[in-house]
Amino acid sequence: MSSFIHADIFFFITTIVVICLAVALLILLIYAIASVRTLFRISKTIETETNNVVHDVETLRHDLHRRHARLKTRLMFLKRFFRRLFKS
């Protein structure tokens, strides 16, 4: 009879420990899901901002090429002007 009481106590304590571990695992899982969602939102924001930076750099390069072309045209004009000026 005493061994049945010990077995009942063992299974009761084991059940309580398993329930506590399950609750702890559930809480850990909830925090993990929340963290993954936050990381997903952060990665989406980083992706969007990276695309914006790429677009800005492309716009800047286009602007610089256009300004370079204008400057080159002006310098060529001045070069021709001074070449004519000093040839005469």
Residue frames as qw, qx, qy, qz and C-alpha x, y, z in Angstrom:
[[0.000, 0.884, 0.467, 0.000, 0.00, 0.00, 0.00],
 [0.332, -0.769, 0.095, 0.538, 2.85, 2.35, 0.81],
 [0.401, -0.101, 0.579, 0.702, 4.34, 1.90, -2.68],
 [0.175, 0.666, 0.632, 0.355, 1.02, 2.98, -4.24],
 [0.188, -0.930, -0.209, 0.237, 1.05, 6.14, -2.16],
 [0.412, -0.533, 0.366, 0.643, 4.64, 6.83, -3.23],
 [0.353, 0.244, 0.684, 0.590, 3.69, 6.22, -6.88],
 [0.048, 0.847, 0.516, 0.117, 0.70, 8.58, -6.57],
 [0.287, -0.856, 0.025, 0.430, 2.90, 11.27, -5.02],
 [0.451, -0.246, 0.542, 0.665, 5.52, 10.77, -7.77],
 [0.264, 0.472, 0.675, 0.502, 2.95, 11.05, -10.57],
 [0.091, -0.918, -0.371, 0.102, 1.32, 14.07, -8.90],
 [0.339, -0.732, 0.211, 0.552, 4.68, 15.89, -8.62],
 [0.415, -0.011, 0.651, 0.635, 5.63, 14.86, -12.18],
 [0.185, 0.713, 0.623, 0.263, 2.31, 16.19, -13.48],
 [0.167, -0.934, -0.145, 0.280, 2.83, 19.54, -11.70],
 [0.404, -0.515, 0.426, 0.625, 6.39, 19.82, -13.10],
 [0.372, 0.264, 0.705, 0.543, 5.23, 18.96, -16.63],
 [0.077, 0.869, 0.483, 0.080, 2.46, 21.55, -16.42],
 [0.271, -0.857, 0.072, 0.433, 4.93, 24.20, -15.17],
 [0.424, -0.260, 0.583, 0.643, 7.37, 23.37, -17.96],
 [0.300, 0.534, 0.689, 0.388, 4.57, 23.53, -20.54],
 [0.038, -0.949, -0.292, 0.117, 3.48, 26.95, -19.28],
 [0.357, -0.697, 0.302, 0.543, 7.09, 28.20, -19.31],
 [0.422, 0.035, 0.690, 0.587, 7.57, 26.85, -22.83],
 [0.200, 0.757, 0.591, 0.194, 4.33, 28.53, -23.95],
 [0.154, -0.937, -0.060, 0.306, 5.45, 31.87, -22.51],
 [0.421, -0.456, 0.512, 0.594, 8.86, 31.47, -24.17],
 [0.391, 0.338, 0.723, 0.458, 7.17, 30.65, -27.47],
 [0.095, 0.907, 0.410, -0.019, 4.95, 33.74, -27.25],
 [0.236, -0.844, 0.203, 0.437, 8.01, 35.96, -26.67],
 [0.466, -0.172, 0.663, 0.560, 9.86, 34.24, -29.51],
 [0.334, 0.614, 0.648, 0.302, 6.95, 34.83, -31.91],
 [0.030, -0.968, -0.179, 0.173, 6.77, 38.50, -30.86],
 [0.376, -0.649, 0.407, 0.522, 10.52, 38.88, -31.38],
 [0.458, 0.123, 0.714, 0.515, 10.38, 37.28, -34.82],
 [0.224, 0.820, 0.509, 0.134, 7.53, 39.58, -35.83],
 [0.176, -0.925, 0.060, 0.330, 9.52, 42.59, -34.66],
 [0.441, -0.387, 0.589, 0.555, 12.59, 41.42, -36.57],
 [0.425, 0.454, 0.692, 0.367, 10.41, 40.91, -39.67],
 [0.096, 0.951, 0.292, -0.038, 9.11, 44.48, -39.41],
 [0.319, -0.784, 0.305, 0.436, 12.63, 45.81, -38.91],
 [0.494, -0.088, 0.680, 0.534, 13.90, 43.88, -41.93],
 [0.336, 0.708, 0.572, 0.241, 11.05, 45.25, -44.06],
 [0.074, -0.975, -0.049, 0.202, 11.91, 48.79, -42.94],
 [0.433, -0.555, 0.505, 0.500, 15.58, 48.20, -43.71],
 [0.502, 0.263, 0.699, 0.436, 14.67, 46.83, -47.13],
 [0.207, 0.886, 0.406, 0.085, 12.48, 49.85, -47.89],
 [0.201, -0.922, 0.156, 0.290, 15.14, 52.32, -46.74],
 [0.535, -0.285, 0.609, 0.511, 17.83, 50.48, -48.70],
 [0.440, 0.541, 0.616, 0.367, 15.72, 50.75, -51.83],
 [0.028, 0.980, 0.186, -0.059, 15.28, 54.47, -51.12],
 [0.394, -0.716, 0.378, 0.434, 19.03, 54.92, -50.73],
 [0.548, 0.072, 0.670, 0.496, 19.67, 53.06, -53.99],
 [0.297, 0.792, 0.485, 0.221, 17.15, 55.30, -55.75],
 [0.158, -0.964, 0.027, 0.214, 18.76, 58.41, -54.25],
 [0.494, -0.469, 0.526, 0.509, 22.23, 57.30, -55.35],
 [0.494, 0.372, 0.650, 0.442, 20.96, 56.61, -58.87],
 [0.124, 0.940, 0.311, 0.070, 19.37, 60.07, -58.96],
 [0.337, -0.842, 0.237, 0.349, 22.59, 61.62, -57.68],
 [0.560, -0.150, 0.618, 0.532, 24.67, 59.80, -60.30],
 [0.385, 0.652, 0.557, 0.340, 22.30, 60.94, -63.05],
 [0.077, -0.986, -0.112, 0.093, 22.52, 64.50, -61.73],
 [0.459, -0.654, 0.401, 0.447, 26.31, 64.37, -61.61],
 [0.553, 0.162, 0.638, 0.510, 26.53, 62.99, -65.14],
 [0.242, 0.843, 0.427, 0.218, 24.27, 65.76, -66.38],
 [0.223, -0.949, 0.087, 0.203, 26.30, 68.43, -64.55],
 [0.586, -0.364, 0.522, 0.502, 29.52, 66.89, -65.83],
 [0.503, 0.470, 0.574, 0.443, 28.21, 67.08, -69.39],
 [0.066, 0.970, 0.217, 0.088, 27.31, 70.74, -68.94],
 [0.417, -0.805, 0.283, 0.311, 30.68, 71.54, -67.39],
 [0.639, -0.061, 0.578, 0.504, 32.49, 69.65, -70.13],
 [0.392, 0.724, 0.457, 0.336, 30.59, 71.62, -72.77],
 [0.115, -0.993, -0.018, 0.033, 31.48, 74.92, -71.10],
 [0.548, -0.603, 0.428, 0.391, 35.12, 73.96, -70.73],
 [0.617, 0.250, 0.570, 0.482, 35.32, 72.91, -74.37],
 [0.221, 0.907, 0.291, 0.208, 33.87, 76.28, -75.32],
 [0.301, -0.919, 0.198, 0.160, 36.45, 78.09, -73.20],
 [0.681, -0.263, 0.524, 0.438, 39.24, 75.92, -74.60],
 [0.530, 0.537, 0.486, 0.441, 38.24, 76.75, -78.17],
 [0.007, 0.987, 0.136, 0.081, 37.91, 80.43, -77.26],
 [0.434, -0.792, 0.341, 0.261, 41.37, 80.60, -75.69],
 [0.702, 0.014, 0.548, 0.454, 42.88, 78.52, -78.49],
 [0.401, 0.748, 0.369, 0.378, 41.55, 81.01, -81.04],
 [0.200, -0.979, 0.008, 0.025, 42.63, 83.90, -78.84],
 [0.524, -0.648, 0.442, 0.331, 46.23, 82.72, -78.56],
 [0.695, 0.241, 0.527, 0.425, 46.55, 81.54, -82.19],
 [0.324, 0.883, 0.272, 0.202, 45.87, 84.99, -83.51]]
